[in-house]
Amino acid sequence: MSRPTENAAPMEKLISTLDLEKLEENLFRGVSPQVGWQRVFGGQVIAQALMAAQRTVDNNRFVHSLHAYFMRPGDPLVPIIYQVDRIRDGGSFATRRIVAIQHGNAIFSMSASFQIDEGGFDHQVSIPNVPQPEQLLSEDQMQEAFLAKAPPAIRKYWENKRPIEIRPVSLTHYISKEKLDPHQDIWVRAVGEVPDDRHYQAAVLAYLSDMTLLDTSLFAHGTTIFDPAVQAASLDHAMWFHRPCKLDDWLLYTQDSPSASGARGLTRGSLFTRDGVLVASMAQEGLIRKRAND
């Protein structure tokens, strides 16, 4: 394992970031790409913790669910140590608990469950009817269209090259303070090749699952996570992996926020392939607190 080089492509950096160093049995070390953020992106920690757990289970067992808590912001300048506890190995399922540690403190914990492939009952909800990604503005076109007049935080977010491209079906919440229905549909895709390995594919899915979820809970209040008057941070994250996904085309990430209260917002998400296969479901609660006036 080595820290990704500065001139590597964003997806190459992500895959390198997921290639954890084994320090000892059940103990792994991960690093963060240096992209100028003050804290580690939550999706990175989820993905690295999942990779650590996957390296302690048999190759024929694949993650079907994870449940995580964020406890402290991650420091991108120092490595993260992942300690895996082998809770149980059963005939079909295996359970792991993972703790991420920095500066001697736990910053994150996660439980994950793995299962051998089995047949059985099969049904799913239908994919929403939304415009295809080719009908929407690309990230470069979005930058040209409105970034020049956007607040600095929004400009910085969109100008950073990322391993995942996103194309929101609607941009209204970025450019107005209108109170909107707490729902959004976003097309997402990997920018670059993801290894033909279900463990890496699951980790990249976990990485992108943390993108844009928290913002949806602010739609009903006419603001975004980029508003300096809003303090926002992920508190927990749950994910269920329904079907394998090669990440070689666009996915539709449909999200809704059923509730916000007590300075917390809850958002649910579903990821569909372009042809309508439901590959994963998510739920996340995050801190959405109005900062006190100076």
HELIX and SHEET records of a PDB file:
HELIX    1   1 PRO A   10  LEU A   18  1                                   9    
HELIX    2   2 GLY A   42  GLN A   54  1                                  13    
HELIX    3   3 PRO A  133  GLN A  135  5                                   3    
HELIX    4   4 GLU A  139  PHE A  146  1                                   8    
HELIX    5   5 LEU A  147  LYS A  149  5                                   3    
HELIX    6   6 PRO A  152  GLU A  159  1                                   8    
HELIX    7   7 THR A  172  ILE A  175  1                                   4    
HELIX    8   8 ARG A  198  SER A  209  1                                  12    
HELIX    9   9 LEU A  213  THR A  216  1                                   4    
HELIX   10  10 PHE A  219  HIS A  221  5                                   3    
SHEET    1   A12 GLU A  21  GLU A  24  0                                        
SHEET    2   A12 LEU A  27  GLY A  30 -1                                        
SHEET    3   A12 ILE A  80  ASP A  89 -1                                        
SHEET    4   A12 PHE A  93  GLN A 102 -1                                        
SHEET    5   A12 ASN A 105  ILE A 116 -1                                        
SHEET    6   A12 ARG A  61  PHE A  70 -1                                        
SHEET    7   A12 VAL A 230  PHE A 241 -1                                        
SHEET    8   A12 LEU A 278  LYS A 290 -1                                        
SHEET    9   A12 ARG A 264  THR A 273 -1                                        
SHEET   10   A12 LEU A 251  SER A 261 -1                                        
SHEET   11   A12 HIS A 183  ALA A 190 -1                                        
SHEET   12   A12 ILE A 164  PRO A 168 -1                                        
END                                                                             
